[in-house]
C-alpha cells in the first residue's frame, strides 16, 4: 500500500535557527512529491513540489526540499526560520497511476519560538 | 481566481441530522477531491471525481456518506444520519486538466468545520 511517513509530529525551534522536517514515502516507479502548509484554521496551501528534473526544489519563502530516490525521502529544510513559519506541514505523494490523488503524511507541527 | 469555495465554513448539528457540505471547484479544473481531517487519522481521501464521474470512493467511511457532482462547478458531500464521530474538517480540492499522472497541483478550499453533538 502507498504510504507517507513524517517522522516528527512536532518540531520546536527558535527563530533564525535552521529546521528540517522529514518525510519518507513507499517506493514506486513513478512518483510526484509535494509539501503543503496549513496555518491555524485555514486550508492547505502548496509550498513546493517535485515532478521531475532537478532533485532540489525551492519555494518563494525560503524553504527547499530534496528528492532522494535511493532513500525514498523528500525532506523539507529552511536555513533560518521566522515566527510566521509556525504552522503544520504535510508531505504528500501522488503515484503515477492515481489520477493525481494525493496520499498525505500525518503532518509535522512546526513551532517557532522567539 | 476565487479558489475552491466551500460552504458552510462551520456547522454544528445534532446527532441523527442530515448534513450537506458544498463545494465549488476552480473554474476549468476537471478533478475534484473530498478529504477529511481529524486529529486521530490525519488527512484522508474520501472520494474523488474526474470530469464529474466518481473514480474512487473507497475512502468513504460507510453508507451514511454520499457524494455527488452533478456538473463541473458543483459537488456535495452528504452525511445522513450524522454521528459524533463524523466531527472533523472536510476539505474539498480541485486540480487542473492534464494527463492523469501529470502531477498537477491540487488546490484546497478553506474547509468545512463540522461538529456533531
Interface residues (C-beta under 8 A of the other chain):
Chain A: X30 X32 X34 X36 X42 X43 X44 X45 X46 X49 X51 X90 X94 X95 X96 X97 X98 X99 X100 X101 X102 X103 X104 X105 X106 X107
Chain B: X4 X31 X33 X42 X43 X45 X48 X50 X55 X56 X91 X93 X95 X98 X100 X101 X102 X103 X104 X105 X106 X107 X108 X109 X110 X111
